[in-house]
Structure formats: C-alpha cells, structure tokens
Amino acid sequence: MERRPFDDRQLDALLEHLDAIREELHTLNRRLDTNETLLRIAGEVSSLNESLQALAYAALGRRPPQVRRRRTG
C-alpha cells in the first residue's frame, strides 16, 4: 500500500489536532502534579493528627478521657 503525501490543508488539520492533544496532555500533567502534592499534604496531616493524638493521650496519663454527653430533649 503506497502512501501519498499530505496536502497543506491536511497537514494544517493534523497540526491543529496535535496542538490540541499537546494542550490536553499539559493540562493532565498539571492536574497530576496537583494531585500528587495534595496526597503528600494529606499524608503529612495524617501523621500530624496521629502525633497530636499520642500527645493528648500522654497528657491524660493513665486515666481515660472524661467525655460529657449532652442531654437531648
């Protein structure tokens, strides 16, 4: 099967499609970078939360926390 060369109009259309694909890939890469950053932040917040819980229980000593419940009604 022999391929014939592109004419100018076909080449311009192909280049437009490639530009659109490039722009979409650029957008997706930005989103992935943002998601990775958010995942790292979530991990740090989780670690901080665990540390704060450990400190809170250490401050209580051997006593369990005293929780006051509100009465409904």
Secondary structure by P-SEA (a helix, b strand, c coil): cbbbbbcaaaaaaaaaaaaaaaaaaaaaaaaaaaaaaaaaaaaaaaaaaaaaaaaaaaaaccccbbbbbbbcc
